[in-house]
Amino acid sequence: MTPHTPTTVFVDSSAFIALIDADDNRHSDALETWRTGLLGGDAYVSTNYVILETTAVLQRRFGLEVVRRFVTDMLPVVRIEWVGGTDHDAGLALLLAEARRGLSLVDCASFVVMRRLGLGTAFALDRHFAEQGFAVKPAAAR
């Protein structure tokens, strides 16, 4: 087994949702990635945009009790980087430049923040992170 080198990892809403939704086809992969990272000393970072998106999806699918557990059980180990006006504008410009229907403003703002912070790895089940040149945990979707 290869030793784990701690790193700072950006967490996308796709990872948060897969962690929480036991019926998600990548739940086991996400859970293993989360646990390995925590035990290995990874630092997790996300944005207020990702938290907003995750909360909205969880509330719609599962209700407020699941949102409460997300906020109290998972978020305390995640540093929240706030998307401000400059990051928002850069994310919006990237979204419009990419001109792809499946790519979201939340994703584009995430890419901008990751680049600003010098982060190279995303915990994401969304192919867009790899397309943007980031390393992705867990391995690409099968």
Summary of the structure (lengths in Angstrom):
residues: 142
radius of gyration: 14.6
end to end distance: 22.0
largest distance: 43.5
contacts: 412
relative contact order: 0.20
helix: 58%
strand: 13%
